[in-house]
Amino acid sequence: AAEIARDISGSLDVGELLTKAITLIRELFNFYNVAVFLIDPAGEYAIIREATGEAGAQMKRAGHKLKIGSKSIVGYVTGSGEHLVVNDTSRDATYYANPLLPDTRSEIAIPLQVGQRVLGALDVQRNEAYAFRTEDMNVLRILADQLAVAVINSELFAETQEHLSQHRLLHHVTTAAASGTTLEEALNSAAQGLQVTLG
């Protein structure tokens, strides 16, 4: 957990940090599949953001998503904000079988949550039943919390960059407009400034 936290804390790009995190989680714990789902802006779906292996790549390309609160492990977790462990997928009504991951025998999903806000879920699968021990669950909870904070940080960084870009645009246009000696020159300079800045 410490190694993964160290590796993901250095990045503010959400895609990069999630890719690093799930790859390390899968390799270090030898899981069958690891994925991160993030809730869409409308708050309706949990959309796969990163996942391991070829199955994960296919799900990403297809834009795989699960309705929040739906009859699926990720749907339940993102809807309730509570983790869920399914020890035997062949006997659980919540389990939604994914044809791309036919060997899943047990699954755990943990919400990515900051305060009361659920951002998504960390979903981990194993190819044997009753495979998740208490220690696994505790470590995965810590990692999910770290991922949630990293996602929030990357969101805040992106918002800050957007605001900075807007302020630069305003500064450029107002400086250009102020350099004119007549109203026509000022408007011309402002229009040219906008054209250069916005393309």
C-alpha positions in Angstrom: 0.0 0.0 0.0 2.8 2.4 0.9 4.6 1.6 -2.4 1.5 2.3 -4.4 0.7 5.5 -2.5 4.2 6.7 -3.2 3.9 6.0 -6.9 0.5 7.7 -7.4 1.1 10.7 -5.2 3.6 12.2 -7.7 1.0 12.6 -10.5 -1.7 15.2 -11.1 -2.9 13.5 -14.3 -5.9 11.3 -13.3 -5.4 8.9 -16.1 -1.8 8.4 -15.4 -2.2 7.9 -11.7 -5.1 5.5 -12.0 -3.2 3.4 -14.6 -0.1 3.2 -12.3 -2.3 2.4 -9.3 -4.3 -0.5 -10.8 -1.2 -2.0 -12.5 0.7 -2.0 -9.2 -2.4 -3.4 -7.3 -2.8 -6.2 -9.8 0.9 -7.1 -9.9 1.7 -6.8 -6.2 -1.4 -8.7 -5.1 -1.7 -11.1 -8.1 -5.4 -10.3 -8.7 -7.2 -11.5 -11.8 -8.5 -8.0 -12.7 -8.5 -4.5 -11.3 -10.6 -1.6 -12.5 -11.5 1.9 -11.4 -14.9 3.3 -12.2 -15.7 7.0 -11.9 -19.1 8.5 -11.7 -20.2 10.7 -14.7 -20.9 14.4 -14.2 -24.7 13.7 -14.3 -24.4 11.3 -11.4 -26.2 8.5 -13.3 -23.4 6.0 -14.3 -20.2 4.6 -13.1 -18.0 4.6 -16.1 -14.9 2.5 -16.4 -11.9 4.8 -16.3 -9.0 2.4 -16.1 -8.7 -1.4 -16.1 -6.0 -4.0 -16.4 -5.3 -6.5 -19.2 -6.9 -6.9 -22.6 -10.4 -7.2 -21.1 -9.9 -3.9 -19.5 -8.7 -2.3 -22.7 -11.8 -3.6 -24.5 -14.1 -2.3 -21.8 -12.5 1.1 -22.0 -12.8 1.2 -25.8 -16.5 0.3 -25.5 -17.1 2.9 -22.8 -18.3 0.2 -20.4 -20.6 1.7 -17.7 -23.0 0.5 -15.0 -26.0 2.5 -13.7 -25.5 3.7 -10.2 -27.7 1.6 -7.9 -28.1 -1.1 -10.5 -28.0 -4.9 -9.9 -24.2 -5.1 -10.1 -21.5 -4.9 -7.5 -20.1 -1.6 -8.8 -23.7 -0.3 -9.1 -24.5 -1.2 -5.5 -21.2 0.3 -4.2 -21.5 3.6 -6.1 -25.2 3.9 -5.1 -24.8 3.1 -1.4 -21.2 4.3 -0.6 -20.5 1.0 1.1 -18.0 -1.7 0.1 -19.3 -5.1 -1.0 -17.5 -8.5 -1.1 -18.9 -11.4 -3.1 -17.0 -14.5 -2.1 -18.7 -16.8 -4.6 -20.0 -15.1 -7.8 -21.9 -18.3 -8.8 -24.1 -17.9 -5.8 -24.7 -14.2 -5.5 -27.6 -12.3 -7.0 -25.7 -9.0 -7.1 -23.0 -10.3 -9.4 -23.3 -9.2 -13.0 -21.3 -11.6 -15.1 -19.0 -9.9 -17.6 -18.2 -12.1 -20.7 -14.8 -10.5 -21.0 -13.9 -11.8 -17.5 -15.2 -15.4 -17.5 -12.9 -16.6 -14.7 -14.1 -14.3 -12.0 -15.0 -16.3 -8.9 -14.9 -13.6 -6.2 -15.1 -9.8 -6.3 -14.8 -6.8 -4.1 -15.7 -3.2 -4.8 -14.8 -0.3 -2.5 -16.2 3.2 -3.0 -13.8 6.0 -3.8 -15.2 8.5 -1.4 -14.2 11.8 0.1 -16.5 12.9 2.9 -20.0 12.1 1.7 -19.2 12.4 -2.0 -18.8 9.1 -3.8 -16.5 9.6 -6.8 -16.5 6.0 -8.1 -15.3 2.5 -7.1 -12.2 0.4 -7.0 -13.2 -3.1 -8.3 -11.0 -6.1 -7.8 -11.6 -9.7 -9.0 -10.0 -13.0 -8.3 -10.2 -16.3 -10.2 -10.9 -18.3 -7.1 -13.8 -18.3 -4.7 -13.4 -17.0 -1.1 -10.1 -15.4 -2.1 -10.3 -12.1 -0.2 -8.9 -12.2 3.3 -9.6 -9.5 5.9 -6.0 -8.1 5.3 -6.8 -7.7 1.6 -9.9 -5.8 2.3 -8.2 -3.5 4.8 -5.4 -2.7 2.4 -7.8 -2.2 -0.5 -9.8 0.3 1.6 -6.7 2.3 2.3 -5.8 2.3 -1.4 -9.4 3.3 -2.3 -9.2 6.3 0.1 -5.8 7.3 -1.4 -7.1 7.0 -4.9 -10.2 9.1 -4.0 -7.9 11.9 -2.6 -5.7 11.7 -5.7 -8.8 12.0 -8.0 -10.0 15.0 -6.1 -6.5 16.6 -6.2 -6.3 16.1 -10.0 -9.8 17.6 -10.4 -8.8 20.7 -8.4 -5.5 21.0 -10.4 -7.5 20.8 -13.7 -9.9 23.5 -12.4 -7.1 25.7 -11.3 -5.4 25.4 -14.7 -8.7 26.3 -16.4 -9.2 29.4 -14.2 -5.6 30.4 -14.8 -6.1 30.1 -18.6 -9.2 32.2 -18.4 -7.5 34.9 -16.4 -4.6 35.0 -18.9 -7.1 35.5 -21.7 -8.8 38.3 -19.8 -5.5 39.9 -19.0 -4.3 39.7 -22.6 -7.5 41.2 -24.0 -7.8 44.0 -21.5 -4.1 44.9 -22.0 -4.6 44.9 -25.8 -7.7 47.0 -25.4 -6.0 49.5 -23.1 -3.2 50.1 -25.5 -5.6 51.7 -28.0 -5.9 55.5 -28.1 -9.4 55.6 -29.6 -12.4 53.4 -29.1 -11.9 51.8 -32.5 -8.3 51.0 -31.8 -9.2 49.5 -28.4 -11.9 47.3 -29.9 -9.6 46.3 -32.8 -6.8 45.3 -30.4 -9.3 43.4 -28.2 -10.7 41.5 -31.2 -7.2 40.7 -32.5 -6.2 39.5 -29.0 -9.2 37.2 -28.8 -8.4 35.9 -32.3 -4.8 35.1 -31.4 -5.7 33.6 -28.1 -8.7 31.5 -29.2 -7.5 30.7 -32.7 
